[in-house]
Amino acid sequence: MKGLALLCLLLLAARPARAAEAPLDYPRLAVEITNRFFDQDFFSDRPLDAAKWRDLFWEEIGHYYPAVSPEVKEASLPAFQAGESGLRQGQIDFARKLAAEAKAPVSDSILFSALINGWLKGRDKYALWETAGDSRQWNSYLSGRLHGIGVRWAEQRGPGGSLKVEMVVPKAPAEEAGLKPGMEVIGLLIDGQAVDLPSTRGADLAARIGNARQVTLRTATQSYTASPRDIVFQEAQPSLEKEKGAPVLRVPHFDRGTAGTCGTLLAPVAQAPTLILDLRECGGGYTDAAIDLLGMLEGPGPIGVVWKYRDEVGRVREKPMSTQADRIWKGKNLVVRVSQNTASAAELMLMSLRQKPGVKVEGGATYGKTTSQDILRTGGNSELRLSVSQFSPAEG
């Protein structure tokens, strides 16, 4: 699911010259985060999928072990099943024991990220816990302004903790050095110092690259040297193009500035009779931005979608959604392009627009993410994203 991966995977690097993060008390955080889940998550009454939690956990840390047999994984299931009511000392001790048996050091950052996120996704697949460094990378990507060498690593590590290049930003230092998607990096030097890849999380690695003066990446056949710098990632910005005379507004995601940017782009084509809205690579983002863009296309008022959420005593409530944004585009024919990568806030837009006259939808089925997440601050400036509501058409 490339569109969502573009948003969710660890991308480049944090800004340089940033002070080191204070050490986190991971055991305490593990208990705090699972308690917050039961207090606020829309799906908190779902039973824990312990097998999914186990599989996600092993996916995250499996490359630290010589060979994990299906029998070993199956034997570990009871420890995960015992965590139904939240992460407690039993699961923490179990994880520590596994870390002690690994062939390479497993840091608390890696171990507890796997433990916490596996538990969260065992109930709600869109829940996510991130360290402060992870969160900065997310926000940097959404802004389209990054600092690093311009590489996105694949989520899964290779043998021995190697890194696979999933994407290279055009005209960034990595591309200029010769790196290409699909290459496997088996060695890394940051300012001349070798990095122990197996024991380093992707987010921590990205932060170190961002603070470096020079980075050398080694594959099985060649070395590549690049110097991190500021990068403007144009693919992360809305853009307006022309196709057979009709304006095409491409929206890759919704951040806090997306609606304003789209308004500026729409103003010169306000009288165009036909507008093409391209959401094919839009994996979502801030729902408020999507709702504002709806107003720019259709005018203020109800959007034909309702939120379902839990009130303070746990009851499911419904609230009609509306937009206050003034209409900018005054045409009559709107074409909305979607794909399997269209998700979340983009699907909310689609849900609203397809009810309107003069709207034509092109493309197949979308991703199917109809939930919204809130961001809650947890210890050490880390953040917890929880599903707090679900949206559906107002007419069922």
N, C-alpha and C positions, 0 to 999 in steps of 0.2 A: 504494500500500500504506500506507494512512493510519496504521494502528497502529504499524508500524515507523518510519514517518516521524516520528511523535510522539516517538519516542525518539532518533532519529538526527539529525534536522535541528537546526541551531543555533536555540536558542530565545530566551531573553530576555537577561539581562545578568549579569555577574559582580557580586559585592559591591562597593560603593563603597569609596573610600579605600584601595585595594590598591596596593602599590608596583608600578611598571612592571616588566615582565618583562625579564630580561637579553637582549640581542640573541642570536639563534641563529646558529650557523655552519651555514647550510643545506647547502652542498656536502658538508661532512663528515657531517652527519646523513643525507643521501641515501645515501651509501655505507654508513654504519653500519646503517641500517634495512634495506636490502636484504640485507646480510650476515646480520642477525639472522633474517630471513625464512627463509633457507636452513638456518639452524641449528635452528629450532624450529617452523616452521609444518607443520601436518598435511598440507598440500597442496604442500609444497615441491618434490615431484618432478613436479608438473604443468608442462607446457610453458607458456611465456608466450604469452598471446593478445595479440600486438603490436597488432593492429587494434583490439581493445577498449581497450587502453591509449591508443592514439592518439585514439580517439573520446572517451574520458573526459577526456583532457587538453584537447582542443579545446572540449568542453562547458563546462569550468571557466573557460577564459580567452578563449573565442571572442568575448565581447562587448567585448573590448578592441581588436578589429580591425575595420577598415571593412567588409570583406566577404570572408569566407573561402570560396573556391570549393571544390567537391568535388575539383578538380584539385590545388589547393594542399594539401588534406588528404592526398590520395593520394600526392603527392610527398614528404610528410613521413614516410611509413611506414618507409622504410629506417632512419631514425634511431632509431625505436622498436624495430624488429627487432634492432638491434645491441645492445640492452640486455638480452638474454636472461639473462646471468649476473649482472645487477644494474646499478644505476645507477653509471656511471663518468663520466669527464671528458667523453667524447664527447656523452652526453646532456645533461650540465650546460651545455656550450658551446652545444649546439643550442638549449636552452631560453633561454639568455641572448640568443642571436641573435634568437629570436622576440620576446622582451620588448623588444628594441631597436627592433623594427619596429611595435610596437603604437601605436595612436592615442592612448592614455592611458597614464600610468606604471603599470607592473606591478611591485608590490613583490615582494621575495624571499619574503615570507610567502605571497602568492597563488601565485606561480610554482612554488615548491617543494612546496606543498601539492598542487597539480594534478599535478606531476611524480611525487611519491612515491606519492600515493594512486592515481593511474592505474596505476602499475606494480604496486602491491600487488593491486589489484582485477583486473588482467590475469591473475592466477593464482588468487586467492581472493577472491570478491566480498564476503566479510564482513570482510576485513582492513581496518584503518583506522589512520592516523597522525593524532594530534591534538596541537596545542600545549597548553601548560599552561592557557591561557585556554579553549580548546575543552573540555578535560577538566572544568574547573570548572563550565562550563555544563551538561554532561551530568550531573554529580553533583547540581547544584542542581535540575535538572529531576526526577531520580529521587527526591529528597527531598521534592519538592512545595513547597519554599520558595524563592522566587526574589526577585530585586531587579531592577526595571526598569519598563518601561511596559506589559508584557503583550502583546507582539506576537511571532508567529513568522513569519519571512519565508520565502517559497518558495525552494527550493534554486536554481533557475535565475533569473539576473538578466534584466531586460528591456532594451530598447534604451538605450544610453548608461549601462548599469550601474544602471538603476532597480530598485527593490525592490517586489516584490508581496507584499501582506499575505495570508498564508495562513490564519492563525488569530489571534483576539483572545481573551485570557483574560477570562471574565466578571468584571465589577466591577473590572477593573484600570484604571489611568490611561488607557490607549489607548482602551478602550471608553467611558469617561466623556468623553473628548475628542471622540468621534464616529467613530473609525476603524472600518472594517468589512472583513471578508474580501473579497478581490478588488480592493481599491483598489491603485493603483500610485503609489508614492512616488517622485517625480522630484527632490525637493530635501529637504535635511535641515540643520537648524541645531541645534548642541549648545551650550548656554549662549551663544547669539548668534553662534557661529562656524560658517560654512558648511563642510560636509563634502564632500570630493571622493568621491562615491559610487563611481565606476568603479575607483578605486585602493585601496579599503578592503574588506578581507575581512569577511564576516559576523560572525565571532567577534570581531575587533578592534572592529567597529562596536558590537556588543552590550556589550563591556566599556566603551567610551566612554560609551554611553548610561547604563550602570549607575553611572558615576562623576559623571554630570551632575546639575545642579539643575533644568534645564528643557530640554525637547526640542520642537522645532517640525518637523513633517513636512508637506511640501507635495505635493499632487497637482496635476493639470492645472487643477483648478477651485477648490481651497480649501486652507487651511492649518489644521493641528490642533496644539494645544499641550498637552503633558502633562509632569508632574513624576514622575520615577521614585520608587518606594517599594517596601517589602517587600510581597510578594504570596504568599498561600497558595493554591497551585494544587490545588484539591480534586479535579480529575479525575485527578491523579497518585496519589491515596490509595485504598487498598482501602476498600470501603464495604459495609454490610449493609442490605438493604431487604427488604420483604415483597411477595410476589406470590401472591395467592389463598391467603394464610395460610402459604405456604412461605417460609423465609428464602432470600434471594438474596445470595450473596457475590460481589461484583464485584472482580476483581483486574486493574488496568490495566497492571501491570508488576511485576517482582520486584527490589526493592533489598534492602539489608542489613537493613532494618527491617520488610520486608513480612510475614515469617512471624510475628513478634511481634505485629504489628497484627492479622493474621488470627486468631491465637490468642485475642486479647482479644475480637474480634468474635464468634468461634464459641462462646465459653464460655456466654453466655446462651441459646444455641439448641442446646446439646449434645444434648438429647433429642428434637429435632425429627425426625420419621420421614423427611422428605424435605428435601434441601438442593440448591439450584441453584447451581452454580459457573459464573460468567460470565467466560469468558476471551476473549470476542469481540474486545476491543481490546487484548489483552495481547501485546505484541511481544517479550516475553522479559525478560532481565535476569540476575540472579545465579542460577545453577542451584542453589546450596546453599539458597537461600530456597524455591525450588520443591520441592526434595526434602523440606525440613522441613514444608512445607504438606501434602505427600503423607502424611507420618506423622501429622499432626493429623487427617486424614480416614480413613486406613486402618490406622494403628498402625505400630510399628517393625518393621523387617525388610527383606528384599529387595523391590525395587520392580518387578522384571521387565524391567529395562533394563540393557544393558551399555555401558560406554565402550570405544571403540576409540581408541588413542593410540599414539604412537611412543615407544619407549624411547631410552636415551641413544646407542644405535648405529643408530637409524633403523628398527628392526623394529616392525611393527604388533602391538600387544598388545591383549587384551581384559580388562576387569575388571567383574564384576557390581556394580551399584549398590545401595545400601541406605540406609534412613533410620533415625535413632536417635530421632526425635521421638515423643513419646507421643501417643496418640489423644485428641482432644478431642470431636469430633462422633461420637456413638454411633448415629446413625440407619442405615437400611438402603438407602434409595433416593437415589442421587446422580445428578443431571442435570448434564451438562457442556455448556455452550454455547460453540461455536467459530465462527470465520469465517476468511476468507482473511487476516485481520490477526493471527490466532493464530500465534505463531512461537516458535522457539528453546526457551527453558526452559518455556514454556507447552505446546509440543508434546511435550516430555519428559513433563510431567504427563499429558497426554492419552494418550501411548503406554503409560504405566503403568496409568492408570485404566481404559482400555477393556478391559483384560484381566480386570478384577475383576467378580464377580457383582453385580447390582443397580445397575450403572452404565449410564445411557442418554446417548448423545451426540447433541446437536442442532446442526445447522448443516452447511455444506458442507465442501469441502476447505480445509485449513489452508495456511499459507504454504509449508511444506516446508523449513524451516531446521533441520537436525538436527546442527549443529556447535556447539562451545563455544569461546569465545575467552578467552585469557589476556591480561592487561594487563602489558606490559613497559615499564619506565622507560627513556627515551632522553634524549639531551642536552637541557639547558635545561628539565628537568622536563616535557618532552613525553612522550607515551605512545603505545605501539604495541600495537594489539589484533590478535592473530594467532589463527587457528583452530588449536587444539592437539589437538582430539579430536572424535570423532563418536559419536553414540549411536544405538542400534538396539534392537529388542525382543530379550530374552534368548533367545526361541525362534525367532529368525530373522525 
